[in-house]
Amino acid sequence: MTQPVIAEGLSTWSPGGGLVPAGEPGGRLLVADSWLVRDGRVRGLERHRERFLRACGECGGPPLRRLLEFWQDMTAALPRTGEWFPRVELAPGSLELRLLLRHAPPLGTAVRVWAAGQSDPRTVPRRKGPDLETLARVRKRAVGEGAEEAVLVAPTGVVLEAATASVLWWEDDTLCLPSPQLPVLPGVTVALVQERARRTGIRIAHRERTVAELDGREVWLVNALHGIRPVTDWAGGELKAAPAVRAPEWRKWLDEIMEPLPEI
C-alpha cells in the first residue's frame, strides 16, 4: 500500500506502521541527509540513499532491510508539488528512523562568505548528522559578521568546506577541491559536478589552499539545497571575489538533471 503524503513537520517511522506525526525536532542526530524536491523532482536521490544507508551501517543502525522499508515509505510520502527540503534522520537511543518534512527556504544564486577561516569544530566530519547544531552556530556567527556562510579550515589553515556546503574553486581552467584525505563530508552534489567535469574533459585537481589563497578566484559553495552558489563577496577581509563566469552554465545543468521521484 502506498504511504499517504504526510504533513509538514517531524514524523517517526515503524515497520508496518509507516510514518506518523511526532513532536518537535531537536537533539543530536546519529545520521541525517537532505535534498531539494521541486515539484516532485530531485537530483542524486540514489546517491543520498546510499550515503544514508552507509552512514547508518557505520554507527550500528537498523538492519538494511528495515532501512530500505523506511526509505520506500519516506519516498512515497514526499509531496509531488511545491519546493521542499526533506531530511531523513537516525536518532540515538532507540535508533529511531524519522522524516523531517520542511518547505525549502529561498534558494540562493550567489553567496557572501566570511573571509576569516573558522577552526573545524566537528566531531564526526565525514558523517552528516552529529554536528548539525555545532555547524548552525558557526553559520550564525558568520551572519553576525555580515556573511551567509563560513569556511572551515584545518589546524594548518587549509580549506576544508563551508558550514553547510562543499567548497570548489577554479585555478585557470582547472576545477579544484580539497583532498578527500582531509576530514570533509562526501558531498553528493559535488560528486555530480566532478563527474560532469570528467565527462567534458575539464581537469580536476585536489589542492591545499588557505582562505587567503582563494583571493581573486571563482569560488563555489556546492550543496544539495542551493546547487552551485558562486562566492560574490568576502565579508570582513581584503579578499576579492572573481566574476562568476562559469557558474551560470553549471547551475543550469544541475537544474536539468533533476529527475522525477520514483513512483512506489
Backbone as CSV, one residue per row, in Angstrom:
resi,resn,N_x,N_y,N_z,CA_x,CA_y,CA_z,C_x,C_y,C_z
1,MET,0.846,-1.183,0.000,0.000,0.000,0.000,0.887,1.240,0.000
2,THR,0.502,2.248,-0.761,1.274,3.473,-0.859,1.121,4.313,0.398
3,GLN,2.249,4.772,0.908,2.248,5.654,2.071,1.601,6.984,1.694
4,PRO,0.585,7.450,2.424,-0.030,8.727,2.083,0.946,9.873,2.289
5,VAL,0.763,10.935,1.507,1.578,12.132,1.678,1.328,12.698,3.071
6,ILE,2.383,13.065,3.766,2.257,13.499,5.151,2.345,15.009,5.254
7,ALA,2.018,15.511,6.437,2.040,16.954,6.662,3.465,17.406,6.970
8,GLU,3.663,18.707,6.854,4.956,19.294,7.193,5.270,19.034,8.660
9,GLY,6.553,18.846,8.962,6.974,18.609,10.334,7.671,17.268,10.474
10,LEU,7.832,16.828,11.724,8.564,15.609,12.019,7.626,14.416,12.088
11,SER,8.053,13.320,11.464,7.329,12.049,11.540,8.304,10.948,11.920
12,THR,7.814,10.003,12.714,8.622,8.832,13.042,8.088,7.641,12.256
13,TRP,8.960,6.665,12.061,8.613,5.508,11.227,8.725,4.226,12.032
14,SER,7.816,3.300,11.742,7.905,1.959,12.323,7.534,0.940,11.252
15,PRO,8.101,-0.273,11.310,7.774,-1.294,10.318,6.290,-1.635,10.345
16,GLY,5.656,-1.597,9.222,4.228,-1.889,9.147,3.347,-0.716,9.492
17,GLY,3.831,0.185,10.339,3.034,1.343,10.729,3.310,2.574,9.897
18,GLY,4.418,2.568,9.170,4.750,3.702,8.316,5.129,4.934,9.118
19,LEU,4.871,6.092,8.524,5.221,7.372,9.117,4.032,7.970,9.856
20,VAL,4.278,8.407,11.077,3.217,9.055,11.861,3.778,10.337,12.453
21,PRO,2.934,11.375,12.608,3.421,12.646,13.162,4.037,12.459,14.540
22,ALA,5.091,13.249,14.789,5.791,13.182,16.078,5.893,14.580,16.652
23,GLY,6.674,14.707,17.709,6.833,16.003,18.364,7.764,16.927,17.595
24,GLU,8.266,17.911,18.292,9.159,18.874,17.673,10.542,18.261,17.461
25,PRO,11.211,18.601,16.349,12.570,18.112,16.139,13.527,18.718,17.150
26,GLY,14.596,18.001,17.394,15.586,18.512,18.348,16.507,17.403,18.799
27,GLY,17.647,17.766,19.349,18.592,16.786,19.847,19.615,16.399,18.798
28,ARG,20.696,15.823,19.278,21.782,15.412,18.396,21.376,14.173,17.613
29,LEU,21.745,14.128,16.354,21.409,13.015,15.479,22.631,12.155,15.213
30,LEU,22.408,10.865,15.013,23.485,9.986,14.583,23.769,10.176,13.095
31,VAL,22.689,10.272,12.309,22.810,10.414,10.856,21.704,11.339,10.372
32,ALA,22.007,12.117,9.346,20.996,12.939,8.676,21.371,13.050,7.207
33,ASP,20.378,13.227,6.373,20.634,13.505,4.955,19.452,14.297,4.419
34,SER,19.723,15.205,3.490,18.655,16.079,2.985,18.933,16.456,1.548
35,TRP,17.883,16.891,0.863,17.986,17.243,-0.561,16.805,18.125,-0.934
36,LEU,16.888,18.731,-2.090,15.826,19.592,-2.601,14.844,18.768,-3.424
37,VAL,13.542,18.975,-3.172,12.482,18.416,-4.017,11.719,19.584,-4.617
38,ARG,11.697,19.665,-5.941,10.989,20.746,-6.631,9.952,20.134,-7.565
39,ASP,8.672,20.315,-7.201,7.569,19.757,-7.991,7.799,18.280,-8.322
40,GLY,8.172,17.529,-7.284,8.323,16.083,-7.431,9.591,15.647,-8.123
41,ARG,10.541,16.550,-8.306,11.802,16.201,-8.976,12.974,16.437,-8.026
42,VAL,13.987,15.617,-8.188,15.143,15.662,-7.283,16.373,15.222,-8.069
43,ARG,17.550,15.624,-7.607,18.764,15.141,-8.270,19.585,14.312,-7.280
44,GLY,20.124,13.228,-7.796,21.023,12.398,-6.997,20.363,11.663,-5.851
45,LEU,19.072,11.334,-5.964,18.391,10.708,-4.829,19.020,9.366,-4.471
46,GLU,19.398,8.566,-5.461,20.027,7.277,-5.166,21.338,7.468,-4.409
47,ARG,22.059,8.525,-4.729,23.314,8.801,-4.034,23.042,9.197,-2.575
48,HIS,21.993,9.985,-2.363,21.637,10.329,-0.988,21.236,9.074,-0.214
49,ARG,20.515,8.185,-0.880,20.123,6.941,-0.212,21.355,6.128,0.183
50,GLU,22.289,5.980,-0.749,23.470,5.181,-0.452,24.295,5.805,0.671
51,ARG,24.391,7.126,0.681,25.148,7.778,1.757,24.455,7.574,3.093
52,PHE,23.135,7.684,3.118,22.380,7.499,4.354,22.495,6.057,4.854
53,LEU,22.324,5.089,3.950,22.427,3.681,4.346,23.819,3.359,4.879
54,ARG,24.827,3.870,4.190,26.200,3.604,4.616,26.472,4.206,5.993
55,ALA,26.020,5.428,6.203,26.237,6.093,7.482,25.514,5.369,8.613
56,CYS,24.287,4.924,8.341,23.549,4.172,9.368,24.279,2.876,9.718
57,GLY,24.838,2.221,8.707,25.582,0.993,8.962,26.829,1.238,9.784
58,GLU,27.490,2.363,9.534,28.729,2.674,10.242,28.511,2.913,11.732
59,CYS,27.313,3.367,12.104,27.090,3.654,13.536,26.122,2.649,14.169
60,GLY,26.020,1.460,13.576,25.231,0.393,14.194,23.738,0.616,14.139
61,GLY,23.254,1.171,13.046,21.835,1.457,12.886,21.008,0.215,12.612
62,PRO,19.729,0.396,12.265,18.843,-0.738,11.996,19.368,-1.590,10.841
63,PRO,18.891,-2.829,10.729,19.332,-3.690,9.631,18.928,-3.109,8.279
64,LEU,19.652,-3.512,7.244,19.448,-2.954,5.913,18.000,-3.115,5.440
65,ARG,17.401,-4.263,5.708,16.024,-4.491,5.256,15.082,-3.434,5.826
66,ARG,15.265,-3.103,7.091,14.400,-2.102,7.711,14.685,-0.707,7.144
67,LEU,15.960,-0.408,6.905,16.308,0.885,6.319,15.678,1.058,4.938
68,LEU,15.686,-0.007,4.161,15.099,0.065,2.818,13.580,0.234,2.881
69,GLU,12.936,-0.395,3.851,11.496,-0.207,4.031,11.182,1.244,4.393
70,PHE,11.979,1.778,5.309,11.810,3.184,5.678,11.981,4.079,4.465
71,TRP,13.010,3.842,3.689,13.276,4.695,2.533,12.117,4.647,1.532
72,GLN,11.563,3.488,1.342,10.442,3.352,0.411,9.223,4.134,0.901
73,ASP,8.892,3.987,2.171,7.752,4.724,2.725,8.012,6.226,2.707
74,MET,9.235,6.617,3.033,9.582,8.035,3.033,9.447,8.638,1.636
75,THR,9.973,7.941,0.638,9.922,8.454,-0.732,8.489,8.597,-1.217
76,ALA,7.663,7.618,-0.895,6.261,7.667,-1.313,5.523,8.827,-0.659
77,ALA,5.958,9.225,0.531,5.255,10.267,1.282,5.654,11.681,0.873
78,LEU,6.710,11.834,0.115,7.166,13.175,-0.245,6.174,13.864,-1.176
79,PRO,5.901,15.149,-0.969,4.972,15.874,-1.843,5.504,15.941,-3.284
80,ARG,4.581,15.906,-4.220,4.946,15.994,-5.640,4.728,17.391,-6.214
81,THR,4.330,18.336,-5.388,4.193,19.727,-5.825,4.865,20.635,-4.796
82,GLY,5.346,21.782,-5.249,5.983,22.731,-4.357,7.469,22.453,-4.185
83,GLU,8.144,23.324,-3.428,9.568,23.181,-3.142,9.756,22.769,-1.684
84,TRP,10.460,21.660,-1.481,10.638,21.077,-0.162,12.103,20.742,0.077
85,PHE,12.450,20.652,1.365,13.815,20.311,1.768,13.730,19.241,2.860
86,PRO,13.333,18.013,2.489,13.158,16.958,3.496,14.494,16.499,4.065
87,ARG,14.438,16.022,5.318,15.630,15.463,5.956,15.289,14.123,6.587
88,VAL,16.044,13.102,6.236,15.898,11.799,6.887,16.882,11.742,8.044
89,GLU,16.468,11.082,9.130,17.260,11.112,10.357,17.319,9.728,11.005
90,LEU,18.443,9.472,11.652,18.560,8.345,12.574,18.892,8.935,13.932
91,ALA,17.974,8.750,14.882,18.143,9.328,16.219,18.839,8.327,17.131
92,PRO,19.616,8.811,18.099,20.283,7.908,19.047,19.286,7.279,20.017
93,GLY,19.799,6.437,20.866,18.933,5.788,21.859,18.220,4.596,21.257
94,SER,17.006,4.817,20.808,16.208,3.723,20.239,16.480,3.505,18.760
95,LEU,17.431,4.242,18.189,17.753,4.164,16.760,16.503,4.376,15.918
96,GLU,15.777,5.413,16.250,14.522,5.728,15.575,14.784,6.379,14.224
97,LEU,14.068,5.916,13.206,14.136,6.498,11.870,13.045,7.545,11.736
98,ARG,13.405,8.730,11.197,12.457,9.838,11.152,12.574,10.591,9.830
99,LEU,11.512,11.303,9.517,11.495,12.217,8.382,11.071,13.588,8.876
100,LEU,11.910,14.585,8.597,11.560,15.969,8.877,11.224,16.625,7.548
101,LEU,9.940,16.896,7.338,9.485,17.493,6.082,9.402,19.006,6.257
102,ARG,10.222,19.719,5.477,10.302,21.169,5.594,10.098,21.802,4.223
103,HIS,9.422,22.961,4.220,9.424,23.761,2.998,10.848,24.231,2.737
104,ALA,11.239,24.277,1.477,12.577,24.768,1.145,12.659,26.267,1.425
105,PRO,13.758,26.723,1.988,13.949,28.163,2.159,14.190,28.808,0.793
106,PRO,14.195,30.124,0.711,14.527,30.772,-0.561,15.888,30.295,-1.066
107,LEU,15.934,29.946,-2.331,17.165,29.403,-2.899,18.078,30.530,-3.362
108,GLY,19.362,30.391,-3.065,20.324,31.429,-3.411,21.019,31.143,-4.728
109,THR,21.348,32.199,-5.445,22.116,32.069,-6.676,23.546,32.560,-6.494
110,ALA,23.847,33.143,-5.345,25.179,33.618,-5.001,25.282,33.630,-3.485
111,VAL,26.504,33.815,-2.962,26.669,33.751,-1.512,27.795,34.682,-1.065
112,ARG,27.598,35.290,0.096,28.596,36.143,0.737,29.217,35.334,1.872
113,VAL,30.526,35.215,1.874,31.220,34.313,2.800,32.141,35.109,3.720
114,TRP,32.183,34.701,4.980,33.068,35.301,5.973,34.509,34.983,5.581
115,ALA,35.327,36.010,5.451,36.692,35.838,4.959,37.620,35.177,5.972
116,ALA,37.246,35.148,7.238,38.083,34.529,8.269,37.798,33.031,8.338
117,GLY,38.822,32.211,8.110,38.626,30.772,8.217,38.328,30.367,9.652
118,GLN,37.365,29.461,9.814,36.931,29.018,11.142,37.526,27.644,11.456
119,SER,38.123,27.500,12.619,38.652,26.201,13.023,37.526,25.166,13.001
120,ASP,37.811,24.010,12.445,36.793,22.974,12.276,36.350,22.443,13.641
121,PRO,35.065,22.658,14.032,34.612,22.220,15.359,33.955,20.844,15.350
122,ARG,33.895,20.176,14.203,33.127,18.941,14.100,33.801,17.774,14.820
123,THR,32.981,16.881,15.332,33.482,15.672,15.979,33.444,14.475,15.037
124,VAL,32.517,14.496,14.075,32.388,13.394,13.095,32.269,14.030,11.706
125,PRO,33.359,14.539,11.151,33.259,15.340,9.936,32.813,14.579,8.690
126,ARG,33.014,13.278,8.654,32.656,12.522,7.449,31.234,11.960,7.484
127,ARG,30.510,12.253,8.565,29.121,11.775,8.653,28.215,12.947,8.972
128,LYS,27.216,13.158,8.129,26.276,14.250,8.355,25.288,13.848,9.447
129,GLY,25.089,14.736,10.402,24.125,14.474,11.475,24.607,14.914,12.833
130,PRO,25.704,14.293,13.351,26.102,14.597,14.734,26.475,16.057,14.975
131,ASP,26.956,16.749,13.950,27.477,18.105,14.153,26.583,19.200,13.571
132,LEU,25.339,18.892,13.267,24.467,19.891,12.649,24.274,21.116,13.533
133,GLU,24.061,20.901,14.819,23.836,22.048,15.710,25.105,22.889,15.857
134,THR,26.251,22.236,15.929,27.522,22.953,16.011,27.740,23.803,14.770
135,LEU,27.463,23.248,13.602,27.645,23.980,12.349,26.642,25.125,12.226
136,ALA,25.454,24.935,12.773,24.474,26.020,12.760,24.985,27.209,13.565
137,ARG,25.701,26.939,14.662,26.262,28.034,15.455,27.383,28.745,14.700
138,VAL,28.181,27.989,13.947,29.226,28.607,13.120,28.597,29.529,12.083
139,ARG,27.565,29.049,11.448,26.900,29.852,10.423,26.252,31.092,11.042
140,LYS,25.722,30.957,12.256,25.125,32.105,12.941,26.177,33.176,13.215
141,ARG,27.387,32.750,13.584,28.461,33.719,13.794,28.816,34.427,12.491
142,ALA,28.793,33.676,11.389,29.085,34.280,10.087,28.041,35.337,9.739
143,VAL,26.776,35.044,10.037,25.710,36.018,9.787,25.962,37.283,10.608
144,GLY,26.439,37.106,11.834,26.761,38.246,12.669,27.897,39.096,12.120
145,GLU,28.698,38.518,11.216,29.799,39.248,10.587,29.402,39.787,9.213
146,GLY,28.102,39.709,8.905,27.633,40.243,7.632,27.733,39.281,6.472
147,ALA,27.919,37.995,6.765,28.036,36.977,5.726,26.868,35.992,5.830
148,GLU,26.838,35.060,4.906,25.821,33.998,4.929,26.430,32.643,5.238
149,GLU,27.728,32.511,5.057,28.407,31.235,5.252,29.803,31.460,5.816
150,ALA,30.373,30.387,6.369,31.736,30.409,6.897,32.493,29.212,6.343
151,VAL,33.788,29.390,6.148,34.647,28.317,5.658,35.390,27.686,6.827
152,LEU,35.312,26.367,6.918,36.028,25.618,7.947,37.439,25.308,7.459
153,VAL,38.402,25.416,8.371,39.787,25.144,7.997,40.412,24.154,8.971
154,ALA,41.408,23.427,8.467,42.184,22.503,9.285,43.135,23.300,10.193
155,PRO,43.758,22.645,11.179,44.730,23.352,12.030,45.848,24.025,11.235
156,THR,46.163,23.512,10.056,47.184,24.110,9.197,46.681,25.339,8.447
157,GLY,45.360,25.608,8.533,44.771,26.707,7.783,44.229,26.313,6.429
158,VAL,44.382,25.043,6.065,43.907,24.564,4.763,42.379,24.518,4.737
159,VAL,41.799,24.972,3.627,40.346,24.972,3.454,39.808,23.545,3.423
160,LEU,38.741,23.304,4.193,38.071,22.008,4.202,36.743,22.092,3.453
161,GLU,35.797,22.819,4.006,34.480,23.019,3.398,33.801,24.164,4.126
162,ALA,32.585,24.483,3.715,31.809,25.502,4.412,30.927,24.827,5.457
163,ALA,30.242,25.633,6.255,29.400,25.071,7.315,28.303,24.184,6.757
164,THR,27.773,24.522,5.581,26.683,23.717,5.013,26.929,23.341,3.559
165,ALA,28.166,23.406,3.085,28.412,23.162,1.668,29.857,22.742,1.434
166,SER,30.080,22.090,0.298,31.435,21.818,-0.171,31.998,23.084,-0.813
167,VAL,33.321,23.187,-0.835,33.996,24.330,-1.449,34.772,23.861,-2.674
168,LEU,34.490,24.504,-3.808,35.228,24.281,-5.056,35.752,25.621,-5.532
169,TRP,36.815,25.590,-6.307,37.315,26.835,-6.881,38.050,26.528,-8.185
170,TRP,38.259,27.566,-8.970,38.912,27.425,-10.269,40.279,28.083,-10.229
171,GLU,41.272,27.348,-10.724,42.607,27.899,-10.949,42.886,27.753,-12.439
172,ASP,42.797,28.870,-13.146,42.813,28.864,-14.613,41.663,27.970,-15.093
173,ASP,41.958,26.920,-15.852,40.890,26.047,-16.352,40.771,24.761,-15.551
174,THR,41.335,24.736,-14.363,41.305,23.542,-13.518,40.291,23.718,-12.393
175,LEU,39.410,22.739,-12.239,38.445,22.729,-11.135,39.124,22.102,-9.923
176,CYS,39.194,22.857,-8.833,39.951,22.427,-7.658,39.033,22.163,-6.467
177,LEU,39.469,21.248,-5.612,38.739,20.946,-4.391,39.701,20.347,-3.380
178,PRO,39.342,20.369,-2.097,40.216,19.796,-1.073,40.418,18.295,-1.292
179,SER,41.521,17.796,-0.794,41.811,16.374,-0.912,40.792,15.549,-0.145
180,PRO,40.369,14.395,-0.699,39.466,13.517,0.059,40.136,12.908,1.287
181,GLN,41.449,13.040,1.394,42.136,12.565,2.585,41.901,13.492,3.767
182,LEU,41.459,14.710,3.502,41.135,15.652,4.570,39.777,15.298,5.176
183,PRO,39.473,15.762,6.391,38.183,15.467,7.021,37.054,16.285,6.414
184,VAL,36.555,15.823,5.261,35.456,16.503,4.576,34.310,15.522,4.344
185,LEU,33.096,16.064,4.342,31.915,15.243,4.087,31.872,14.856,2.609
186,PRO,31.585,13.597,2.285,31.448,13.207,0.881,30.149,13.772,0.291
187,GLY,30.252,14.923,-0.338,29.069,15.622,-0.845,28.485,14.961,-2.077
188,VAL,27.178,14.829,-2.121,26.501,14.242,-3.280,26.587,15.175,-4.477
189,THR,26.275,16.450,-4.280,26.242,17.379,-5.411,27.641,17.626,-5.954
190,VAL,28.627,17.710,-5.079,29.988,17.920,-5.570,30.471,16.704,-6.360
191,ALA,29.996,15.520,-6.021,30.345,14.330,-6.800,29.732,14.404,-8.201
192,LEU,28.502,14.899,-8.302,27.872,15.078,-9.609,28.651,16.081,-10.449
193,VAL,29.101,17.160,-9.813,29.879,18.179,-10.523,31.183,17.579,-11.038
194,GLN,31.859,16.799,-10.210,33.115,16.189,-10.640,32.904,15.234,-11.815
195,GLU,31.812,14.487,-11.782,31.546,13.553,-12.878,31.347,14.299,-14.191
196,ARG,30.617,15.411,-14.139,30.432,16.186,-15.366,31.762,16.756,-15.860
197,ALA,32.574,17.225,-14.939,33.880,17.755,-15.333,34.694,16.690,-16.059
198,ARG,34.702,15.485,-15.536,35.464,14.409,-16.183,34.896,14.087,-17.564
199,ARG,33.569,14.033,-17.672,32.940,13.715,-18.959,33.261,14.759,-20.019
200,THR,33.391,15.999,-19.599,33.595,17.084,-20.557,35.065,17.479,-20.700
201,GLY,35.956,16.705,-20.111,37.378,16.933,-20.303,37.970,18.050,-19.481
202,ILE,37.297,18.462,-18.418,37.834,19.508,-17.543,38.766,18.878,-16.507
203,ARG,39.920,19.460,-16.363,40.902,18.932,-15.412,40.428,19.188,-13.984
204,ILE,40.567,18.162,-13.131,40.230,18.257,-11.709,41.503,18.061,-10.907
205,ALA,41.683,18.879,-9.876,42.861,18.737,-9.028,42.469,18.903,-7.565
206,HIS,43.069,18.087,-6.704,42.924,18.242,-5.257,44.103,19.082,-4.776
207,ARG,43.801,20.235,-4.199,44.862,21.150,-3.794,44.609,21.683,-2.392
208,GLU,45.687,21.953,-1.695,45.592,22.517,-0.350,45.798,24.022,-0.440
209,ARG,44.753,24.761,-0.072,44.792,26.219,-0.141,44.225,26.795,1.139
210,THR,44.776,27.905,1.580,44.181,28.650,2.679,43.077,29.542,2.126
211,VAL,42.273,30.102,3.016,41.228,31.021,2.562,41.855,32.196,1.818
212,ALA,42.973,32.715,2.318,43.625,33.847,1.661,44.048,33.512,0.240
213,GLU,44.383,32.256,-0.014,44.832,31.847,-1.351,43.671,31.683,-2.335
214,LEU,42.442,31.856,-1.865,41.282,31.866,-2.762,41.005,33.268,-3.292
215,ASP,41.799,34.234,-2.876,41.627,35.621,-3.308,41.689,35.724,-4.833
216,GLY,40.697,36.394,-5.399,40.679,36.635,-6.835,40.280,35.443,-7.677
217,ARG,39.820,34.367,-7.056,39.424,33.178,-7.809,37.896,33.038,-7.834
218,GLU,37.400,32.322,-8.835,35.984,31.959,-8.853,35.805,30.785,-7.893
219,VAL,35.083,31.033,-6.812,34.875,30.037,-5.752,33.398,29.691,-5.696
220,TRP,33.104,28.412,-5.559,31.716,27.952,-5.457,31.487,27.273,-4.108
221,LEU,30.304,27.508,-3.536,29.799,26.664,-2.461,28.730,25.772,-3.077
222,VAL,28.835,24.479,-2.820,28.003,23.493,-3.516,27.305,22.609,-2.496
223,ASN,25.962,22.532,-2.577,25.218,21.583,-1.741,23.920,21.184,-2.421
224,ALA,23.201,20.261,-1.776,22.001,19.699,-2.388,20.841,20.684,-2.427
225,LEU,20.835,21.668,-1.532,19.733,22.634,-1.495,19.879,23.690,-2.580
226,HIS,20.965,24.416,-2.549,21.144,25.551,-3.469,21.833,25.157,-4.768
227,GLY,22.390,23.970,-4.839,23.177,23.610,-6.003,24.519,24.318,-5.935
228,ILE,24.820,25.132,-6.940,26.071,25.883,-7.001,25.789,27.346,-6.709
229,ARG,26.473,27.886,-5.678,26.407,29.314,-5.408,27.818,29.893,-5.511
230,PRO,28.076,30.726,-6.494,29.385,31.364,-6.548,29.536,32.385,-5.419
231,VAL,30.744,32.470,-4.888,31.040,33.486,-3.877,31.190,34.825,-4.598
232,THR,30.299,35.752,-4.308,30.340,37.062,-4.954,30.877,38.151,-4.039
233,ASP,31.124,37.800,-2.763,31.686,38.772,-1.833,32.269,38.038,-0.635
234,TRP,33.401,38.567,-0.134,34.007,38.058,1.086,33.838,39.123,2.167
235,ALA,33.187,38.773,3.258,32.899,39.741,4.317,34.032,39.770,5.340
236,GLY,34.373,40.983,5.803,35.306,41.111,6.903,36.751,40.843,6.555
237,GLY,37.137,41.104,5.315,38.527,40.883,4.926,38.860,41.615,3.645
238,GLU,40.065,41.367,3.158,40.541,42.047,1.953,40.390,41.188,0.696
239,LEU,39.805,40.009,0.830,39.705,39.112,-0.322,38.741,39.672,-1.364
240,LYS,39.070,39.407,-2.615,38.219,39.808,-3.735,37.644,38.559,-4.390
241,ALA,36.371,38.644,-4.752,35.722,37.535,-5.462,35.844,37.766,-6.963
242,ALA,36.247,36.737,-7.684,36.322,36.840,-9.138,34.920,36.782,-9.737
243,PRO,34.718,37.339,-10.921,33.418,37.215,-11.583,33.040,35.747,-11.771
244,ALA,31.776,35.446,-11.554,31.301,34.054,-11.659,30.975,33.743,-13.114
245,VAL,31.993,33.555,-13.912,31.775,33.373,-15.351,31.328,31.948,-15.696
246,ARG,31.718,30.977,-14.889,31.391,29.579,-15.197,30.112,29.113,-14.520
247,ALA,29.775,29.734,-13.408,28.671,29.225,-12.579,27.323,29.149,-13.302
248,PRO,26.900,30.148,-14.094,25.558,30.076,-14.685,25.318,28.819,-15.521
249,GLU,26.279,28.435,-16.345,26.106,27.238,-17.168,25.974,25.991,-16.302
250,TRP,26.800,25.897,-15.265,26.763,24.720,-14.396,25.491,24.690,-13.552
251,ARG,25.009,25.834,-13.134,23.740,25.880,-12.405,22.595,25.391,-13.293
252,LYS,22.594,25.827,-14.536,21.564,25.386,-15.491,21.615,23.874,-15.677
253,TRP,22.808,23.345,-15.788,22.955,21.895,-15.938,22.413,21.159,-14.714
254,LEU,22.699,21.644,-13.512,22.190,20.986,-12.309,20.667,20.963,-12.287
255,ASP,20.045,22.042,-12.720,18.577,22.061,-12.798,18.067,21.026,-13.794
256,GLU,18.776,20.870,-14.887,18.323,19.970,-15.956,18.428,18.502,-15.594
257,ILE,19.289,18.153,-14.634,19.453,16.725,-14.309,18.523,16.277,-13.181
258,MET,17.633,17.166,-12.703,16.639,16.739,-11.719,15.699,15.727,-12.353
259,GLU,15.380,14.665,-11.633,14.552,13.585,-12.149,13.315,13.392,-11.266
260,PRO,12.225,12.853,-11.840,11.016,12.620,-11.025,11.279,11.633,-9.900
261,LEU,10.659,11.876,-8.775,10.688,10.897,-7.687,10.104,9.584,-8.182
262,PRO,10.635,8.465,-7.737,10.100,7.171,-8.194,8.652,6.985,-7.725
263,GLU,7.882,6.363,-8.565,6.505,6.007,-8.203,6.515,4.677,-7.494
264,ILE,6.064,4.677,-6.249,6.116,3.452,-5.426,4.707,2.967,-5.108
